Amino acid sequence: MKTLQRLTKVALIGATVAAFAGCADMTPKQRNTAIGAGAGAVGGAILTEGSALGTLGGAAVGGVIGNVVTDDKKK
């Protein structure tokens, strides 16, 4: 069980790093949605001790929040 949790955490960190690296030519709204999803996934995994459902739920909520709080205008 600990191996699965460790693998999940490594995968989440890798996905977060990849999302940050791919944000170079995104609009601010797209970038903040991706960052929110990554942060939400990490938060959901931490709060639910690695539960897949908690990780996905956190990613969804974080992505929605990142999308909603960002204006559509490019600054």
C-alpha positions as CSV (number, residue, x, y, z in Angstrom):
1,M,0.0,0.0,0.0
2,K,2.8,2.4,0.8
3,T,4.4,1.7,-2.6
4,L,1.2,2.7,-4.3
5,Q,0.9,5.9,-2.3
6,R,4.6,6.7,-3.0
7,L,4.1,6.0,-6.7
8,T,0.9,8.2,-6.7
9,K,2.8,11.1,-5.1
10,V,5.7,10.8,-7.6
11,A,3.2,10.8,-10.5
12,L,1.4,13.8,-9.2
13,I,4.6,15.8,-8.8
14,G,5.7,14.8,-12.3
15,A,2.4,15.8,-13.7
16,T,2.5,19.2,-11.9
17,V,6.0,19.9,-13.2
18,A,5.0,19.0,-16.7
19,A,1.9,21.3,-16.4
20,F,4.1,24.1,-15.3
21,A,6.6,23.6,-18.1
22,G,3.8,23.5,-20.7
23,C,2.4,26.8,-19.5
24,A,4.8,29.0,-21.5
25,D,2.5,30.2,-24.3
26,M,-0.9,29.6,-22.7
27,T,-3.3,32.4,-22.0
28,P,-3.5,33.5,-18.3
29,K,-6.9,31.7,-18.0
30,Q,-5.5,28.4,-19.4
31,R,-2.4,28.6,-17.3
32,N,-4.3,29.3,-14.1
33,T,-6.7,26.5,-14.8
34,A,-3.8,24.1,-15.2
35,I,-2.0,25.4,-12.1
36,G,-5.3,25.2,-10.1
37,A,-5.8,21.6,-11.3
38,G,-2.3,20.6,-10.3
39,A,-2.4,22.2,-6.9
40,G,-5.9,20.8,-6.3
41,A,-4.7,17.3,-7.2
42,V,-1.8,17.6,-4.7
43,G,-4.1,19.0,-2.0
44,G,-6.7,16.3,-2.6
45,A,-4.1,13.5,-2.5
46,I,-2.7,14.9,0.8
47,L,-6.1,15.4,2.4
48,T,-7.4,11.9,1.5
49,E,-4.0,10.1,2.0
50,G,-3.5,9.2,-1.6
51,S,-7.1,8.3,-2.6
52,A,-7.6,8.4,-6.3
53,L,-11.1,9.9,-5.9
54,G,-9.8,12.6,-3.6
55,T,-7.0,13.4,-6.1
56,L,-9.4,13.6,-9.0
57,G,-11.9,15.7,-7.0
58,G,-9.1,18.1,-5.9
59,A,-7.9,18.5,-9.5
60,A,-11.4,19.2,-10.7
61,V,-12.2,21.7,-8.0
62,G,-8.8,23.4,-8.4
63,G,-9.2,23.6,-12.2
64,V,-12.6,25.2,-11.9
65,I,-11.4,27.7,-9.3
66,G,-8.4,28.6,-11.4
67,N,-10.6,29.1,-14.4
68,V,-13.3,31.1,-12.7
69,V,-11.1,33.6,-10.8
70,T,-9.1,34.6,-14.0
71,D,-10.4,37.3,-16.3
72,D,-10.8,36.5,-20.0
73,K,-8.6,39.4,-21.0
74,K,-5.0,38.8,-21.7
75,K,-2.9,41.2,-19.7
